């Protein structure tokens, strides 16, 4: 099934000031998370952002925080966003509005991203984890997290897959504007 801008939301998990610098491939993850946030904003895809214990780990990194819609960020202490009552309520509300696809990006791929995607799938959502917009401290943990998600039937996609599926066609102002982000 293709990702639809009318049936999806974007969930950015824990890309925080004291956590992000420790990630391998952090530059790629941050760049691609920014592309997804810009595209979601331009195409009207709802965004939800989690912050794991921000008193200790800081807030969403400034380069991404400036792209996050007002009121989209929720603090959490559970590793899984689906286990946090406030985040789950937001995601359930989006599903009730016809947005059962959850595009998941962020950190760490083998902890919070993995636990979130598996729990969302179990709850009847259709999660898709963006491989090149996720990261872990080590490449091995990133790869193991993505492999486990695949083994459990969670779709693994790339930033460009999401972007082009959200766009659906070439020749529009949206297409020209958003494809410029990946060139």
C-alpha positions as a Markdown table, in Angstrom:
| # | Residue | x | y | z |
|---|---|---|---|---|
| 1 | Unk | 0.0 | 0.0 | 0.0 |
| 2 | Unk | 1.3 | 3.4 | -0.9 |
| 3 | Unk | 1.7 | 6.2 | 1.7 |
| 4 | Unk | -1.0 | 8.8 | 1.3 |
| 5 | Unk | -0.8 | 12.4 | 2.5 |
| 6 | Unk | -4.5 | 12.2 | 3.2 |
| 7 | Unk | -4.2 | 9.1 | 5.3 |
| 8 | Unk | -0.9 | 9.6 | 7.2 |
| 9 | Unk | 0.7 | 11.6 | 9.9 |
| 10 | Unk | 4.4 | 12.1 | 10.7 |
| 11 | Unk | 5.7 | 11.1 | 14.1 |
| 12 | Unk | 9.2 | 12.5 | 15.0 |
| 13 | Unk | 10.6 | 10.6 | 18.0 |
| 14 | Unk | 13.1 | 12.2 | 20.5 |
| 15 | Unk | 15.5 | 14.1 | 18.3 |
| 16 | Unk | 16.8 | 16.0 | 21.3 |
| 17 | Unk | 19.7 | 18.3 | 22.2 |
| 18 | Unk | 21.6 | 15.9 | 24.5 |
| 19 | Unk | 20.7 | 12.7 | 22.6 |
| 20 | Unk | 21.1 | 13.6 | 19.0 |
| 21 | Unk | 24.9 | 14.4 | 19.1 |
| 22 | Unk | 25.6 | 10.8 | 20.2 |
| 23 | Unk | 24.0 | 9.2 | 17.2 |
| 24 | Unk | 25.9 | 7.6 | 14.3 |
| 25 | Unk | 24.7 | 9.0 | 10.9 |
| 26 | Unk | 23.1 | 12.0 | 12.8 |
| 27 | Unk | 23.7 | 14.4 | 10.0 |
| 28 | Unk | 21.8 | 12.3 | 7.5 |
| 29 | Unk | 19.0 | 11.6 | 10.1 |
| 30 | Unk | 18.6 | 15.3 | 10.9 |
| 31 | Unk | 18.7 | 16.4 | 7.2 |
| 32 | Unk | 16.0 | 13.8 | 6.3 |
| 33 | Unk | 13.9 | 14.5 | 9.3 |
| 34 | Unk | 13.9 | 18.2 | 8.3 |
| 35 | Unk | 12.8 | 17.2 | 4.7 |
| 36 | Unk | 9.9 | 15.2 | 6.2 |
| 37 | Unk | 8.9 | 18.1 | 8.4 |
| 38 | Unk | 9.0 | 20.6 | 5.6 |
| 39 | Unk | 7.1 | 18.3 | 3.3 |
| 40 | Unk | 4.5 | 17.5 | 5.9 |
| 41 | Unk | 4.0 | 21.2 | 6.6 |
| 42 | Unk | 3.6 | 22.0 | 2.9 |
| 43 | Unk | 1.3 | 19.1 | 2.2 |
| 44 | Unk | -0.9 | 19.4 | 5.3 |
| 45 | Unk | 0.2 | 16.2 | 6.9 |
| 46 | Unk | -0.3 | 16.4 | 10.7 |
| 47 | Unk | 2.9 | 16.2 | 12.8 |
| 48 | Unk | 3.4 | 14.9 | 16.3 |
| 49 | Unk | 6.8 | 15.2 | 18.0 |
| 50 | Unk | 7.9 | 13.4 | 21.2 |
| 51 | Unk | 10.5 | 14.4 | 23.7 |
| 52 | Unk | 11.8 | 11.8 | 26.1 |
| 53 | Unk | 12.4 | 13.4 | 29.5 |
| 54 | Unk | 13.3 | 16.8 | 28.2 |
| 55 | Unk | 14.6 | 18.0 | 31.6 |
| 56 | Unk | 17.4 | 15.5 | 31.3 |
| 57 | Unk | 17.8 | 15.2 | 27.5 |
| 58 | Unk | 16.9 | 18.7 | 26.4 |
| 59 | Unk | 14.3 | 19.7 | 23.8 |
| 60 | Unk | 14.1 | 18.9 | 20.1 |
| 61 | Unk | 17.2 | 20.2 | 18.3 |
| 62 | Unk | 16.7 | 23.8 | 17.1 |
| 63 | Unk | 17.1 | 23.0 | 13.4 |
| 64 | Unk | 14.1 | 20.7 | 13.6 |
| 65 | Unk | 12.2 | 22.5 | 16.3 |
| 66 | Unk | 11.7 | 25.6 | 14.1 |
| 67 | Unk | 9.9 | 23.3 | 11.6 |
| 68 | Unk | 7.5 | 21.8 | 14.2 |
| 69 | Unk | 4.0 | 23.2 | 14.3 |
| 70 | Unk | 2.9 | 24.9 | 17.5 |
| 71 | Unk | 1.5 | 22.5 | 20.0 |
| 72 | Unk | 2.8 | 19.4 | 18.2 |
| 73 | Unk | 5.3 | 18.4 | 20.9 |
| 74 | Unk | 4.5 | 16.1 | 23.7 |
| 75 | Unk | 6.8 | 15.1 | 26.6 |
| 76 | Unk | 7.1 | 11.5 | 27.5 |
| 77 | Unk | 8.8 | 9.1 | 29.9 |
| 78 | Unk | 7.7 | 5.8 | 28.2 |
| 79 | Unk | 10.1 | 4.5 | 25.5 |
| 80 | Unk | 7.1 | 3.8 | 23.3 |
| 81 | Unk | 5.1 | 6.8 | 22.1 |
| 82 | Unk | 2.1 | 4.5 | 22.0 |
| 83 | Unk | 2.4 | 3.8 | 25.7 |
| 84 | Unk | 2.2 | 7.5 | 26.6 |
| 85 | Unk | -1.4 | 8.5 | 27.2 |
| 86 | Unk | -1.2 | 12.0 | 25.7 |
| 87 | Unk | 0.7 | 10.8 | 22.6 |
| 88 | Unk | -1.6 | 7.8 | 22.2 |
| 89 | Unk | -4.7 | 10.1 | 22.4 |
| 90 | Unk | -3.3 | 12.3 | 19.7 |
| 91 | Unk | -2.5 | 9.4 | 17.4 |
| 92 | Unk | -5.9 | 7.8 | 18.1 |
| 93 | Unk | -7.6 | 11.1 | 17.2 |
| 94 | Unk | -5.7 | 11.2 | 13.9 |
| 95 | Unk | -6.7 | 7.6 | 13.1 |
| 96 | Unk | -10.3 | 8.4 | 13.8 |
| 97 | Unk | -9.9 | 11.2 | 11.3 |
| 98 | Unk | -8.8 | 8.6 | 8.7 |
| 99 | Unk | -5.0 | 8.8 | 9.3 |
| 100 | Unk | -4.1 | 5.3 | 10.2 |
| 101 | Unk | -0.6 | 5.5 | 8.5 |
| 102 | Unk | 2.1 | 6.8 | 10.9 |
| 103 | Unk | 5.4 | 7.7 | 9.3 |
| 104 | Unk | 7.9 | 7.3 | 12.1 |
| 105 | Unk | 11.4 | 9.0 | 12.2 |
| 106 | Unk | 13.8 | 9.8 | 15.0 |
| 107 | Unk | 15.9 | 8.2 | 17.6 |
| 108 | Unk | 16.9 | 5.6 | 18.7 |
| 109 | Unk | 15.9 | 3.2 | 16.0 |
| 110 | Unk | 16.4 | 0.1 | 18.2 |
| 111 | Unk | 14.6 | 1.5 | 21.3 |
| 112 | Unk | 11.9 | 4.2 | 21.1 |
| 113 | Unk | 11.3 | 4.0 | 17.4 |
| 114 | Unk | 11.2 | 0.2 | 17.5 |
| 115 | Unk | 8.9 | 0.0 | 20.5 |
| 116 | Unk | 6.6 | 2.8 | 19.1 |
| 117 | Unk | 6.3 | 1.2 | 15.7 |
| 118 | Unk | 5.6 | -2.3 | 17.0 |
| 119 | Unk | 3.0 | -1.0 | 19.5 |
| 120 | Unk | 1.3 | 1.1 | 16.8 |
| 121 | Unk | 1.1 | -1.9 | 14.5 |
| 122 | Unk | -0.3 | -4.1 | 17.3 |
| 123 | Unk | -2.9 | -1.4 | 17.9 |
| 124 | Unk | -4.1 | -1.4 | 14.3 |
| 125 | Unk | -2.1 | 1.5 | 12.8 |
| 126 | Unk | 0.0 | 1.1 | 9.7 |
| 127 | Unk | 3.4 | 2.4 | 10.8 |
| 128 | Unk | 6.3 | 3.0 | 8.3 |
| 129 | Unk | 9.7 | 3.6 | 9.7 |
| 130 | Unk | 11.9 | 5.9 | 7.7 |
| 131 | Unk | 15.3 | 4.2 | 7.7 |
| 132 | Unk | 17.4 | 7.2 | 6.6 |
| 133 | Unk | 15.6 | 9.5 | 9.0 |
| 134 | Unk | 16.3 | 7.3 | 12.1 |
| 135 | Unk | 19.5 | 6.7 | 13.9 |
| 136 | Unk | 21.0 | 4.9 | 16.9 |
| 137 | Unk | 24.3 | 5.4 | 18.8 |
| 138 | Unk | 25.9 | 2.6 | 16.8 |
| 139 | Unk | 25.3 | 1.4 | 13.2 |
| 140 | Unk | 24.8 | -2.2 | 14.5 |
| 141 | Unk | 21.9 | -1.1 | 16.8 |
| 142 | Unk | 20.3 | 0.8 | 13.9 |
| 143 | Unk | 20.6 | -2.2 | 11.6 |
| 144 | Unk | 19.3 | -4.6 | 14.3 |
| 145 | Unk | 16.3 | -2.3 | 15.1 |
| 146 | Unk | 15.3 | -2.0 | 11.4 |
| 147 | Unk | 15.8 | -5.8 | 10.9 |
| 148 | Unk | 13.5 | -6.6 | 13.8 |
| 149 | Unk | 10.9 | -4.2 | 12.6 |
| 150 | Unk | 11.0 | -5.8 | 9.1 |
| 151 | Unk | 10.8 | -9.3 | 10.7 |
| 152 | Unk | 7.6 | -8.2 | 12.4 |
| 153 | Unk | 6.0 | -6.8 | 9.3 |
| 154 | Unk | 6.6 | -3.1 | 9.8 |
| 155 | Unk | 7.3 | -1.3 | 6.5 |
| 156 | Unk | 10.8 | 0.2 | 6.2 |
| 157 | Unk | 10.9 | 3.2 | 3.8 |
| 158 | Unk | 13.2 | 6.1 | 2.9 |
| 159 | Unk | 12.7 | 9.8 | 2.9 |
| 160 | Unk | 12.4 | 9.9 | -0.8 |
| 161 | Unk | 9.8 | 7.1 | -0.9 |
| 162 | Unk | 7.7 | 9.1 | 1.6 |
| 163 | Unk | 8.1 | 12.4 | -0.3 |
| 164 | Unk | 7.2 | 11.0 | -3.7 |
| 165 | Unk | 4.3 | 9.0 | -2.4 |
| 166 | Unk | 2.9 | 12.0 | -0.6 |
| 167 | Unk | 3.3 | 14.0 | -3.8 |
| 168 | Unk | 1.8 | 11.4 | -6.1 |
| 169 | Unk | 2.6 | 13.2 | -9.3 |
| 170 | Unk | 5.1 | 15.6 | -10.9 |
| 171 | Unk | 4.4 | 19.0 | -12.5 |
| 172 | Unk | 2.9 | 20.8 | -9.5 |
| 173 | Unk | 4.3 | 23.7 | -7.5 |
| 174 | Unk | 4.5 | 21.3 | -4.5 |
| 175 | Unk | 6.6 | 18.9 | -6.6 |
| 176 | Unk | 9.0 | 21.6 | -7.7 |
| 177 | Unk | 9.3 | 23.0 | -4.2 |
| 178 | Unk | 9.7 | 19.8 | -2.4 |
| 179 | Unk | 12.0 | 17.9 | -4.8 |
| 180 | Unk | 14.4 | 20.8 | -4.5 |
| 181 | Unk | 15.0 | 19.7 | -0.9 |
| 182 | Unk | 16.5 | 16.4 | -2.1 |
| 183 | Unk | 18.7 | 17.8 | -4.9 |
